[in-house]
Amino acid sequence: METSSACLVLEGVSRHFGGLKAVDNVNLTLQPGERHALIGPNGAGKTTLFNVISGELRADAGTITLNGADVTRLAAHQRAARGIARTFQITKLFPNLTVIENMLVACEALDRRRFTMHRPLSSCADLVERATNLLDEYRLSPFRRELARNLSYGDQRKLEVALSMAGRPRVLLLDEPMAGLSSGERDVMQALLRQLDPSIAVLLIEHDIDVAFGFAERITVLYQGRVLTEGPKEMVSANRSVQESYLGLLVE
Amino acid sequence: MKAVPFVAVILVMLIAGPPFLASYWVGLLTQMLIFALLAMSLDVLLGYTGLPSLGHAGFFGVAAYAVAVLSTTYHAGFWTCVMSGILIGTLLSTLLGLLVSHVRDVYFLMITLASGMVLWGLSYRWIPVTGGDNGISGIPRLDAHAGLPFAGPVAFYYVTLLVFVVSASLLALLVSSPFGFTLRGIRENELRMKSLGFNTWLHCWVSYIIAGAFASVSGVVWAYYNGFVSPTYLDLTASSELFLMVTLGGPGTLVGPVIGAGAIVLLKNVISAYTQRWPLILGTFYIITMFGAPQGLWNLGRRRRASS
C-alpha cells in the first residue's frame, strides 16, 4: 500500500499495561478522505489504540507518522495542532458551559487568540461566526444558550463530534459515536457522519457491524491487541477467521 | 449579565455611603474590599480553573511583608514599596506556579498547602528580616508615605475602592476573554482541552501567576491599611478562611467571592465583639450554607431568579 501520500501511518505500534499487551504491533495506514472502521470484540484494544494515536498514551514501540512527520513522541495537544482530532466513547464536553461556549472554546483551541486577555471572547466575531456555523451544521443551534449538561444524550453526542471538528482536522478518530443512542438518533448521527468533509480521513470504532460496513470502505479487525485482518470491507467480511472470531460471535 | 444591576446598586452604595458612616464601619468596609479582592484572585484558580489552592494567603502575606520590610528597615519610597510588593508576590507565584501547575486535585491542594506553610515558616523564623512572631509594625500611613493631600479612614477607603474597582474590572475582562474561557474549559474537562490542542499546564501556570499578582495587590493595600504585619496573615488559617470566602459566596463567579468575603469579615468582626466563640458561629453558618446552597450564596440567588 502506498504510504507517501498517507495522512496517518502506524508502524509496529505497541502499548502494554504490565504484562497485558493492549495494543500489539499494529500497522495501519489512512489515506486522505478514507473512511476506515476499526472493529473487534470488547477488550480488543480499540480505544487504547485511539489513545495511542491521539497522544493520551505514549506508544511503547513503533512509530506514528502524521502527514509525513513523526509524531510518536509528541503530546496530545501537539498532535491536535498537527491535525488529529478525536471524540470520546464516554462523552467529554464542558458540562457547565453553554453549547455556544463549548463550541467557542473548541474553535479558539488552535487560534493564537487563546491567550488573549484584553477583550471578551464574544467580541471575536470570526470565532463566533465559525462556532455558530458548526452548531447549524450539527443541528444544535436551538440549544445554543443551554448548558451542555442539560442537552439530551443524543444532542450531547452530536456536540461531541462537532467539538472535534472545530479545529479543521485532517484525521478524525470517532470512538463509538452511536453508542447508547436510540434508533432515531442513530439515523441522525449516521447522516451527520456521511456529511463529514470528504477530504479528511476518518477512523471509526463501531460495534454495530452494519453501521461499520455501511460507513467505511476499509475495515481493520482488532483482536487481543493485534490486527486480525485489514482490507476492503468485501474482503474482510469474506474472511473466515473474522467470521469465526467476531462476526460469528455477534450473530449468535 | 444578570449580575449587572446588582453590581451597579452595590457600587453606588459603596461610593456614596461611607461619608455618612462611623469610622468603625468605614474601616470594616475597607477590610471587606481588601479581602474581596483577595478572594476574587483565589477564585481565578479555585472557581474558574478548578485548582483548589490552600496556600493563597502566602502571596498576600509576602507582598505585605515586602512593603513592611522596605518601608521600615530600608525607608523606601511609596512607589518602590508598592511596586516591589506586587512584583515580589508575582515573581513568587511565577516560580511556585512552575511547580504546582503540573499536578491536580488533591495533589494540588497538598502542594499549595505545603508551600503556604513554608512561607508562614519563613515569616515566623526568619527573625532578622521579619521580626518573627512580633511581626513588623510602624509601616507608614498611606497619606504620609504617598504624599496624599487628604488623610483619615474615609480617604483610605476611597483609595482601596479605586484599587478594588480597577482590579475587579480587569478580572471581569479576564474571565470573559478567550483565555478566561480556556480556564473554564480546563475546569470542566482537561482531557478534552488537551485533545482539542490546548497546552493545559501552560494555561494553569498563567492562571496561577495572575491569581498571585492580584493577591499581591491586596496584600500591599492590607499592609498600609493595617500598619502592621505578622505571620498570622499568611498561615493556614488565613488561607482556609479565604477558601471559605470563595466557596461560601459562589466559586466560578466574581460576585460570589465578594459576598463571601463581606459576610465573613462582617461576621468575624461583629460576632467577636460579643463572644470569643465566634469561630463556632462562623462554622455553623458555613455548614448551613453548604447544605442550603452548595454552590454558594450568589449561585443560590441566581438559581432562584432563573426559575422564577
Interface residues (C-beta under 8 A of the other chain):
Chain A: S54 E56 A75 A76 H77 A80 A81 A85 R86 F88 K92 L93 F94 P95 N96 L97 E101 L104 V105 A106 E108 A109 L110 D111 R113 R114 F115 T116 M117 H118 R119 P120 L121 S122 C124 L127 L163 S164 A166 G167
Chain B: L173 L174 S176 S177 P178 F179 G180 F181 T182 R184 G185 E188 N189 L191 R192 M193 K194 S195 L196 G197 F198 N199 T200 V206 G252
